Every structure is written in C-alpha cells, then in structure tokens.
Amino acid sequence: MRLTEARISHLSHLLRKALLSGGAADFPDEAAAHREAKAVLASYARAEEEADAVARDKISRLSRRVQEGEREWDILYRKYLEEEMARRKL
C-alpha cells in the first residue's frame, strides 16, 4: 500500500502521541520531532516500494510465466519481498 504524504503525517502524529502518553519519550521541539518522524516513515515507505519492485521484477524474469493472482505468484512474491526486506535490514 502506497503511503501518501497525508498518511505519513497522520502516522507521525499518532506515533508521537503514543510515545508521549506512554512516557517513552519527551519532545522538547514538537515540530522537529514531527519532521523527523515523517522522514523516517517516508524512508521506510520508499524502501518498501523498492523491495516490491524488486520482487515483481524477479517474478517477471522467471523462465516460466506465473500470473499475478495465482497461488504460486503470491508465494513467490512473499518470498522475494521478505528476502529483499531482510537484505535491506527492514
């Protein structure tokens, strides 16, 4: 699922509120904390999209044709996506 700027911003607010209410963090500069949280979430979203592209590319380069939506495609996609996310340490 593609994370839009609005979704990233919303998640950033939720994350900061949860950390504050749980006593896990204190943010002296709320704006800077919000910007940093957005940057981290956006970076993760980009890495996930890149891993998705790699997984899809690997499936498309197989010698046999596997159609998206087939059980085999789903299994291969999960496998390749997990491998790529692990390679990126995500």
Secondary structure, 3 states (H helix, E strand, C coil): CCCCHHHHHHHHHHHHHHHHHCCCCCCCCHHHHHHHHHHHHHHHHHHHHHHHHHHHHHHHCCCCCCCCCCHHHHHHHHHHHHHHHHHCCC
